[in-house]
């Protein structure tokens, strides 16, 4: 098949180093693709805040995987970049995505050239890691969510591959000044004064944007990187949402007419994550992880990113030059000897994974697992009764009072210790893919390490692609680590973790520049078949005898003004029956002559789908689906209706069947 031969490219040309036959080249093959990755919209613990009460209860906006395939005709190499609306990309997800790609494309795509990055939204369903630490708040593994994520990422890459065509990539970069602040300023100020003096701000304000245009002049997408936590939505929030970065993508794609149904080519706008470890979007404060108002905070942060990206997109005229290349290794992060060149003069060593007591306290803009500032092991035990917490320390972990040593758990560590390090170059841009959340200064130091090796070969832009390919906590600088605020306490492998990363990426960058290869490193374990699910699935759905699934419980009013909110409640089924991937739980429809046309879906900003359990005798298995539509100020006056689509599970034969319900017709004035 066409994919086996690399879409018309030779599969490989050997190691030639940066430049070489690709020096000065501006031609690429580029393709973009997008797919739904929204998991169960009810009764699944959400990933990010580790708050047991934060269970999915509906959808505000669907989650997407946005993929780009970039191939280089001059050397026959290609890479995949994916930005996914997820809290983290876990190692098991990457393993399964690559396996599915190789089942179709052979060795065309592998760990080496596939880069999966998470936006870090804290408003998505969890339970999709293969490591216990990240499934504690979801009561185990959630196979339906894992499958939705893996298959969606895989499908987005397949679509990008199928849409490959000759084109060009152009670059723009500039500052976004009013969208972020440092949430751990005291720790940041412990970095050397002379180092801090090199930078105007205590967070990275630079947004870097790539614009993708196929020949002759077809706009197919963009990727931008900007360092800010995707935590405008707080831990009380129970709607699935891509948060500020998901909203920014939605705004850009809506302006470009993006189709989410998978038909034909479509524009893809990826707002990707960078070194956001100590960076909050909540510039006006907030106490539960999010801003003062979840939806307003998300809209403000997302719109700022969208507007800056719009201006950069319009000015992105600098062409990328050169080819595509990459290096990838696995390293055992808990057992690395770090050379004096990266530690300031003496050898050092990394440690078995552990987090400190300050991780329980939480970050400056939101309480943690143990209940906020001054958290104790007793408070942690109240939350996770099965977890033993101490506050001992080790020589290796230095200043960290250890609350939990995940790396010593049996039969497997509770978090991964064999981790991927990946370096990708697309023309003169280098992407440093790390499975961590790096603080601002940690990211700056790592960028400079890579830049020192690659600048002589023509690389002009170095970007941290955070939360990529796996996940194992934070990385703070040695000075920040000593303060043991949230980021330092969450640096799993001890005070010299950043130095270890600099050492590894220095070697990766040198190999890229010189055209040499590196040993692949130890193979990470695959725990796909070792997962336990503690929470049962849907047994069956019920309803009162006198109604059908999809019947209206509480109907719309007869008429509304623009700006008002329409609310309709239906008798429904449990959304775990079917996540309706590439579909919707709701449609807002306007009468157009004899027909009804869709004007909004469950991914639109002005809609909400809420699931509620309804206690109807003799069982407790009834559900209500509340559909809300806040009428936009530019809505066309006329006749409208609300449609709800869902699925119910029979208690007799276990079959899942679709249903549909429709509200009364109402008028928008």
C-alpha positions, 0 to 999 in steps of 0.5 A, a space after each residue: 500500500 502507499 503508506 508502506 513506501 512512505 507516501 512516495 518517499 524512500 523509507 530512509 536515507 541513512 544518518 547524514 547529520 543536520 544540513 547535508 543534502 537538505 541544506 536550504 531546502 524549503 519543500 515538505 510533504 505535509 498533512 493534518 488530521 483531527 479526531 474525537 477522543 472524548 471518553 465517558 461523560 459520566 461517573 469517571 474520575 477526571 485527570 489532573 487535580 486528583 480530586 476524588 469528587 471531581 467525576 465527569 457529569 457532562 460535556 462542555 466541549 469535546 476533546 480532540 487529537 490534532 495530528 500533523 505528518 511532516 515528511 522531507 523529500 530531500 532525505 526521505 524522513 518523516 515525523 508525526 506531531 500530535 497535540 491531544 486535549 488530554 491531561 497527560 499522554 501516558 506511556 501505554 497510550 503511546 505504545 498502543 498508538 504505535 502498535 496500531 500504526 505499525 499494523 498498517 504502515 509497517 516500520 514507517 512510524 515508530 517510537 522514534 518519529 512519533 511525538 504525542 503531546 498533551 495540552 494538559 487539560 484538567 477537565 477530561 476523564 482519567 483512568 487511562 494510565 497503566 501505572 497505579 499512581 495516575 489511576 488512584 483518583 479514578 478507582 482503577 483503569 477505564 478501558 472505554 476511555 483508554 480505547 477512545 483516546 488511543 483510537 482517536 489519536 491513531 485515526 487522527 494520524 492516519 488522516 494526516 498521513 492520507 492527506 499528505 501533499 507538497 507544501 511549505 511551513 512558515 514560522 512566526 514568534 512573538 510575546 503574549 504578555 497578559 495571559 500567564 503568571 508564575 505561581 511559585 515566584 519565591 522558588 523562581 527567585 532562588 535561581 541565580 540573579 545573573 541567570 534571571 537577569 537574562 530574562 525580562 519575565 519570570 515565565 516564558 511569554 513567547 508563542 512560537 507558531 508554525 503555519 502549514 500550507 499545501 501547494 498551491 496555496 491551501 491552508 491546512 493548519 497550524 501548531 503553536 506552543 505557549 507555556 501556560 497551565 490548562 487549568 482555567 477550569 477548577 477542581 469543582 468543574 465536572 464538564 469535559 472540556 479542553 480548557 483554555 487551549 481547547 477553546 483557543 483551538 475551537 475558536 481558530 477552527 471555527 473561524 476556518 470552517 473546520 469540519 469535525 465529522 471526518 469528511 475530506 480535508 479540513 483545517 487543524 489548529 493545535 495549541 500545544 503545551 510547553 514548559 508550563 510547570 510553574 505557570 498559571 493562566 489565572 492572572 487574577 487569582 483563584 482558589 480551587 485550581 481554576 479562575 474565579 469563574 471557570 467559564 469566564 476564566 477559560 474564555 479569557 485565557 483561550 481568547 488571548 491565546 487565539 488572538 495572539 495566534 491569529 496575528 502570528 499566523 497572519 505574519 508567518 512568512 519566514 520559511 523553514 529550511 532544511 529537512 526532517 530528522 529525529 533521535 529517540 532513546 529510553 533512559 532509566 531515570 531512577 538510576 542515572 549518573 550525571 556527569 560533573 559538566 551538568 551538575 556544576 562540578 561533582 558527579 550526581 545521581 538520580 533517585 527512585 521516584 518519590 514525591 514530597 509532602 508539599 505535593 499534597 499541599 498543592 500549588 499556589 493557586 489550588 489545594 492539593 490531595 492533602 487539603 492545602 497548605 500544611 497538608 499532612 500524611 494523615 490528611 493524605 491517608 483520609 483521601 487514599 486510605 490504601 496509601 502509606 505515607 511517611 515524611 522520611 527523606 534520603 540522601 539522594 532526595 536531599 531536601 525532600 520530605 518523602 510522602 510516597 516513594 512510588 519507585 519502590 512499589 511492587 510488583 511494579 513501580 506506581 509511576 514509570 521510571 524507564 522514560 522516552 527522550 525525543 528530539 525532532 528537527 523540522 527544518 531549522 526548528 527543534 522540538 525537545 519532547 519531554 515526559 515531564 512538566 518543566 518549570 520556566 527556568 528548567 525549560 530555559 536551561 534545557 533549551 540552551 543545552 540543545 541550542 548550543 549543539 544545534 545552532 552551529 547546524 542552522 537551528 534557530 528555534 528550540 521549543 520545549 514540547 512538554 508532557 510528551 510520549 509518557 508522564 512522570 511528574 515535574 522537573 524543577 531546577 536544583 535551586 527551585 527544588 531546594 525550596 520544596 514548593 509544589 513543583 520541587 516536591 513533584 520532581 520525582 527523581 530527585 534534585 538532579 533530574 534537570 541535569 540528567 535531562 540536559 545530559 541526555 539531550 546534549 547527547 541527542 542533539 550531538 547525534 543529530 548534528 553529527 548524523 550518528 546513532 545512539 543505543 535505544 536504551 532499555 525497553 519500557 514495560 508494557 502493562 496493557 494486560 495487567 490492569 484492574 478495573 474497580 468500578 463496574 460499567 453500566 448494568 442497565 438503564 431504566 425509566 418510568 413505565 409511562 415514558 420512552 427513552 428520549 421523552 421530554 421531562 422538562 420542555 423549553 419555553 415558547 420563546 426566548 431573546 438572544 442571550 437567554 439560555 434554553 434548557 430542556 431535560 430528557 429521559 435518557 441513558 447513561 453516556 458510558 453506553 456510547 461516547 458517540 465519538 465523532 458524533 454528538 449528544 445534542 443538536 440545536 436546530 433551526 427551521 429552514 423552510 421545510 427542513 431543520 438545519 443544525 446550528 450547534 452541537 455538544 462541542 460548541 461553546 454556547 452549549 452544555 450537556 449534563 448527565 444526572 442520575 434520577 432515582 425512580 422506583 423500583 430501581 435507581 438506574 434512571 437518567 436525565 439529560 439536561 441540554 442547555 443552549 445560551 443563544 448567541 447575540 448573532 443568532 438568526 431569529 426564527 423557529 428552533 428546537 433542541 434534539 438529544 441523542 443517546 443510547 440505553 442499555 437493556 437489562 434483559 439482553 444487555 444490548 445497547 440501543 440508540 434513542 432520540 428526543 426532540 423538544 417543542 419548537 420555540 421562537 428566538 426573537 
